[in-house]
Amino acid sequence: MALDQERLNSFVGKILDDIGAAMNTALLLVGDRLGLYKALAAGGPMTSAELAAATGTAERYVREWLAAQAASGYADYDAANGTFSMQPEQAAVFADEDSPVFLAAVGDLVAATMRDEPRVTEAFRTGKGVGWDKRSECLFCGTARFFRTGYKHHLVQEWLPALDGVVEKLQRGATVADVGCGHGVSTIIMAQAFPNSRFFGFDYHAGSIADARKAAASAGLSDRVTFEVRSAKTIPAHGYDLVCFFDCLHDMGDPVGGLAHVRSTMASDGTCMLVEPFAGDRLEDNLNPVGRIYYAASTMICTPASLDQEVGLALGAQAGEVRLRKVAEEAGFTRFRRATETPFNLILEARP
């Protein structure tokens, strides 16, 4: 078969760029864990010796790390002075955890997919799942930090106000369930914003619930925030005014059964908010940079998690609004709409 040389060169260039990104993900993790990005953003321009001294690390390693950052465009290099620095945009992505575009936490997620690759590869052969409780520890903390950025900057400011009458209830005093709460990041953000309301966080992963309880205690919220080890199909009924599923419904083996049970625990005028990864309803709608990330995460994390549970519906992280509407309707919800969206999330409102 004859090869189009121009097309071949372009494709090889793309692959080289991808390989470079993959190799540098480990260095992103190193920089995040050792505080190299934060120190460089705060103190730059700096030489490798100065950055090493500021972070208590070995200069020779730091020198090579800095060279890789400059080659990646993650930091700037001044050849005249032999110093490195970070532009405000670079720092916002890698050094500022409160930035709306902070992405350094993705290193833990990528590391988890690599560490768990043997389990997932075997699951390809058997068709079985790989449960959340069988994953590398870095997956849980990485998930919490990665999603914290979106929740911190959108949940209270945009998502909850997009729901019909929910903010007013929360301000007066409502009862809220956060299903699949993980480390409780979303639960705690809501509790801090609405001091008159009571919050219950549920997750079937015991380790995550233990961390969520510590976080609530540290935030001084233990009196009105409770975390329990429960699946969606076993949460207790408290007449919830609001039930939230943050980036987790598609991970569940039986999302229909989980939603049906949750509906029975809600107040008659309650609201269910589904926050799901942004996706169109057709594969071709999602062949873009965001879809590329979500399909990869779905292959390595979300689909294996669902297949490890009963039913194993395996919606996948790119289920789309039409498929999610069908799940909600099968669970008995009669009203369903897209309340709002971001480039990374769909925010869907379901009512009994």
N, C-alpha and C positions, 0 to 999 in steps of 0.2 A: 504494500500500500504506500503510495507516495505521500510524503509529509509536506505540509505547508510550513516552510521554514520560519516565516514571520509569526505564524500562529504558535508554532512549537516554542520559539524563543520567548514569546509572551507567557506561555503556560509555564515554562521552566522558571521564568522570573517570578511568577506568582507562587510557585511551590517553594522557591528559595526564600521568599518573603514569609511564607507560612512556617517554614522550618526555623527561620530566625526567631519568629514570634514564639514558637513552641519552646525552643531552647532557652529563650530569655524569660519565660514564665517562672522558671526556678529562681532566676536572679531577681525577679520582681518580688517573689516570696522572701528571699534573703533580705532585700532592701526594706521590705515592710516589717519583718520580724526584728531586725537589728536597729530600726529607726534611722537608717541611712537617708531615706528620702526626706524625712522630717528635719533632720539635722542639716542636710544640704539646702533645703528650702529656706530654713531659718538663718543659716550662717554663710551661705555662698555669696560671692565666688570663693571656692576653697580648693586647695590642692588635695591630693589623696592623703598626704600626711596629716593635714589639718582635719579632714573628715574622719580619719581613723582615730585621731586623738579625741575628737569631740564625741565619738560613739564607743570608745573603748574597744576598738577592733584592730586587726592586724593590717598595717599599711599595704603590704604586697597584695593581699586579697582585695582590699578596697580599691587599689589602683586598677586592677583588672576589671572589677565590677563597674567602676566609673567609665572605663573605656567602652564596655558593652552598653552602658546607658547612653553614652554619646552616639555610638554607632546606631542605636535603635531610635534616636531622636527623643529619648526620655529625659535627657539632660543636655545642656550646651557646654561646649569645650572652647576655651580661649587659648589658642596655641601660643600666642605671644607671652602669656603669663603662666601657662601650664595649669590653669584653674578650671573648675567645673562649676556650673550654676544651674538653677532651674527657673524657667520662665513662670509667671503666675499661673498660666494655663496648665503647665506640667505639674506644678505644685498642687493645684486644685484636684487633679486626678489621683496623684500618688501620695501626697503628704498631709492633706487636710481631711480628717475623718468626718467633719461636719459639712464638707462641701457637697453641693447637690450632684456633683459628677465624680465623687470619690469611687475609684475602681480597684484600688490596690488589694482589697480583700478577695478579689477573684483568684488570687494565687492559691489560696487554700482549697478552693473548689476544683481548680485544675489539678492540683496535687492529689486530691482524693480520687479523681477519675483515673489517674495514672496508677496509683497504688492499688486500686480495686480492679484494674483491667483484667487480671487473671480470672477473677470471679465472674465478671461480665462475659468474658470470652467463653467460659465454660457454659454460662447461661445461654449463649447463642446456640451451643450444641444441644443442650437439653430442653430448652424452652422454659426452664424454671426461672424463678425470680431471684433477685438479690435484695433482701430486706434492708430497710433503713437501719435496723439494729445490727446489721452485719457489715456496715461500712466503716471506713477509716475515720478516726476521731476528728480529723481536720475538716471533714465534710460538715459537721454540725456547727462548729464555730465559724467556718467560712460562710455557710448559708446565712447565719444570723448577721454577720457583719456586711455581707454583700447586699442583702435586702434592706438593711437598716437605712441605707441612703435614700431609697425611694420612699420608705415609710416616713422617715423624718421630715421629708420635704413635700410630701403630697397627701398623706393620710388625713391629717386634721385640717390642713389648709384647703384641700380640693375634693378628696374622695368622699369623706363623710358629708360635706355640704351638698354634694351632688345627689344624695339620697333624699327622698321625700320625707320631710319632717323629722329626720333622725337627730340632727344636731340639737333641736329644741328639746327633745326627750332627754338627750345626754346632759344638757345643761340643767334641766330640772332634777334629774336623777333617774337613771335607767339601769337595767340589768343586762349585761353584755356577756356573750360567750365568744371566745376566740378559739376556734377549732383548728387543730394542727398548729399550735402556737410556737412550737420549737422552743427557743431560748426566751420567749416572751417579749421580744423587742416591740412588736406591734401592740401587744396588750398594755405594756408599760407606757408607751407613747400616748395611747388613748386615756389611760388612767390619770396621767399627769395633766392632760388637757381638760378633763371633766371630773373634778373632785367630788361632785355629788352622786356619781354613778358607781356601781359595783361591777367588778370584772372577774370573769372566770376563764382561765386558760386551760386548754386540754391538748394533750399530745400522747400518742401511744409509746413514745420513746422515753424511757425512764431517765436516762442521762440528761436529756434536754430539759425535762421538767425540774430536775435537781438544780440545774444552772438557772432556770427561770425563777425559781424560788429565791435563790441567792441574789439575783438581780433586783427582784421586788423588795427584798429586805434592805438592800443597799440604797434603794431609791426611797425608802421610808413608806412603802405602799402596802405592806403586808396586812394592814387592817381592812383593806377593801379590794385587794387583788389576791385571788386564790388560784393555785396551779395544781392540777391533778393528772395522774396517768390514766388517760381514757382514750378510747378510739371514738370516732365520730358516731358510731352506732351504739355507744354506751354512755354518752354524756347524760347527766341527770337533768331532769326538767326543772327549770326555775322561772318559767314564763318569760323567756328572754325577749327584750324589746329589740335587740340587735344580735344577730349571729354573724360572725365573720369567718371567712375561709381565705387566708392570705397565701397565695401561690402554693396551694396544697391539694385542692380537690382532685386535680388530674393525677396526683401521686397515689390516690386511694384505690384499693382493689375493687371496692363496691361504692362508687360515688353516689349512685342512685339510692342504695340502701342507707348510706350515711346521711344524705340530704333528707330522705323520708323520715328518718328518726329525728333529725334536728328540727324538722318542721313541727313534729309533735311536741317538742319542748318549748316552742315559742309562744309568745302572747298572740292573741287572735289578730292584732294589728301590727305584729312584729315585722321586721325586715331582715332579710338574709343578703349579705354583701359577699359576692364572689370576686376576689382579685386574682386574675389569672394572667399568665404571660400573653403579651400581645400576639395575635395571630389572625390572619385571614382564614376564610373557610375552605380555601383550596390550596393544595401544595404549591402551585405556581405563584400564589399570593405571598408566600413566605420564603421565596428564594432570594434572600437579601441578607445583609450582615447580621441583623437581629435574629432572623430565622435561623441562620447558620449556627449561632451560639445556642439557641434554644433547642434545635434538633439534636445537636451534639450532647447537650445536657440531658435531654430526654432519653437518648439512646443509652447513656452511661449511668443515669441516676433515676429519672422519673419512671420510665417504663419498667425497668427491673424491680423497682419498689412496688409498683402496682401488681406485677405478676407474682410477687411473693405472698400476696394476700388473697383472701377468699374472693371469688368471682374473677379477679384479675382482668378488669375491663381494659386497662392500659390505654387510657385516653391519650396520653402523651402530652408534652408541654405545648404543642401547637394544635390543640383541639379545635379552637375557633369558636365564635359566638353561636353559630347554628347548632353545633354538636353540644355545647354546654346548655343551651336552651332546652334541647331535647332531654338531657339528663335532669334538669330542674323540673320539667313538666312531668316526666315519668315519676319523679319523687313526690308529685302532688302540688307543686307550686302553680298557681294560675296566672300570675302576672310576672313578667320578665322583661327587662330592658337594659340597654347599655347606658349606664349613668354618666360615665365619662371615660377617658382613656389617657394614656401617656404613650410615648414611643415604645415603652417596654411592658405596659400592662393594660389589660381590659378590666374595667370596674363595672360589674354587672349587679343589678338589683333584682332580687326575687322576693315575691310576696305570696302569702298563702291564698 
